[in-house]
Amino acid sequence: MIDTSGMGALVRGDLDGVRGLAARTTLGDVRDVLEIDDARTKQSRLGADGIEVDSYSATLPESALRFSEGIWVHAVGGHVVLIAAKGPHRDEERGDGHDDGAKVIAPYLGEPETRLDAAIGTLMIPGSELVYATKGVALRVDPDGGELMAVLLFEPTTIDDYVRRVRPSGEPWRRLGFSVRDNWL
């Protein structure tokens, strides 16, 4: 049986407990934790090599954490390569208009192995992807305020392998050199 504790932490809203995918995680393993909508499936590409994957829309069963921009499970031949959960927030707010789920609260990860520029929506944000390749986790954050934009789970690997075959791609319309917060409309 595959260890699904990292995905289970996502379901519980426990961002500190999120871990990468176990080796050889299958769609069946993910279905034990997430609800996959087979009607919402598309073909997409991952990594610099443009590896073709089947992408499935998924939702969390009962959870304190929500992903307003969705969860996508990317697989090749039933083998899960990446789970991308975007727009995390909690149902309850702190009272100041921000929710507790919006901050990177994963101190167990330590310093990232590398920081990459990442497209968030239509913008390229310098240093916004914190990659912990050997732990199978990448976080996309607002580098100025620390707001968590996405959680990416994959099998632990090297930075080069992550960039080459796992990392979501997507070119934004323009590159920013200033705070994301100053530019939200």
N, C-alpha and C positions, 0 to 999 in steps of 0.2 A: 504494500500500500504506500502511496506517495504521501509525503509530509505536506499538508496544505495549511500549516499553521500561519504562514505569512499572509496567505489570502484570508484566512480566518480573522486575523488581526484587522485587516481592512474592513471586513464585515462588522466587526465589533466597534469600529471607529477608533481603534487603538493604533495610532500612527507610530508610536514608539515600538510596537511589536511587529511592524511590517518587515517581512523578509523576502528575499528573492525566491524564484520558483525552484522547486526541486528538479533534479535532472529527470528527463523523460516525462515531464508533466503532460498529460493528455487532455483533450477536451472533456472526456468523461470525468477526470479528476476535478476539473474546474466546475463542471456542472454540479458536483457535490457541494460546492460552496457558493457559486454565483448562479443567477438565473439567466441563461443564454436564450436570446430571441432568434431562433433559426430563420424567421421571416425577414429579419434585418441583417443581411449578410452582404458583404461586398468584397471585391478583389482590391488589394492595395499592395504597396511595395514598402519594404523596410531596408534600412541601412544604405550605405554608400554603394553597395553592390546591387541595390534594387531588387532584392529577393522578393518574389511574388508570394503573397500570403492570402489566406482566407481570413477575413475580419468579421467577427461576430459582435453584435451589440449585446451588452449584458447589463444586468442591474443587480444591486445588492438586495437580498431578502431583508427582512427587518433589521435596520441598522440606525444608529444615531448619526452616522456620517452619510452625506449625500454627495453625489457628483453631478453638478448641474450641467456639465458639458459631456457627460456620459462616460461609460466604461466600454472599452473595446478589447476583445480577446483576439489576438493574431496567431494563426496556426498554419503550419505546413504539414499536410497529410495527417491531420489529427494531433500532431505534436505542437504544443503551445510554445511559441517563441517569445511572446510579449503580452502583458496585460497593461493597458494604459488607462488610468482613471484620471479624468480631467475635471477641474472646477470643484475641489472638495469644500464642503461646508457642513456645519452641524445645524440641526434644527433649532437649537437654542442659541441666543446671542448673549454676549457679555453685558449688554446694556449701553454700550457706546457705539452701536451700529456695526461692530465687527464681531465675528464669531470665533470661538476658541479653536476651531478646526482650521483656521486660515493661517496659522503660524507653523513654521517647520518645528515640530516638537519631537525630533528624533535624535537626541544627543548620543545614543548608543552608536550611531553611525560614525561619529567623529568627523575629522576633516575629509572632504571628498578627495578621491584619487585624482580627479581632474574636474575642471569647470569648462563647460562648452557653451558657446553662443547657441541660443535656441530660438526657434520661431514659436511665438505664443500668439495665436490668432494670426493677424496680418503683419506682425512686427517681429524683427529680429532683436532679441534682448541679449546684450553682451554678458557672458558669465552667468547666465540664468539656469543652466542645467548642471546640477551637482551630481556627478557620476561616482558611484561606489560599485564599480564593475565586479570586483571579486566578491561582493556581497549580493549581487543581483538586484540592485536598487538604483534608480536614478530619480531625482526630484527636480521638477522645474519650478523655480521660485522667482519672485520679484527680488532681484539682488539688493535693492535699496531697503525695502520694508520687510523682507523675509516672508511675504505671503506665499503660501503654497498654491501653485497653479495646477500641478499634476504629479501623480505618483506612477512610476513605471517599474514593473516587476518583470524579471527575466532570470534565466539560469545564470549563476555566477560565471564570469568569464574574464577576459582581459579587456582593457580599454579599446585596443585595436579591433578586437572581434566585435565588441558592442557597436562601435562606430560603423564597421564594415557590414554587419549582417542583421543587427537587431534595432538600432536606433531609429525612431520615427523620423522621417524626413519631411520636408515641406519648406518651401522658400517663401518668406514673407514679401510684402510689397516694398518695404523699406527697412533700413537699419536705424536703430535709435542709439544715441549716445547719452541719453539723459534718463531720468526716472520714469518708470512706467506709470507710477501713481499720478504724476503731473499731467499725464496725457490721456487719462480715461475720460470719456465723454458721458 
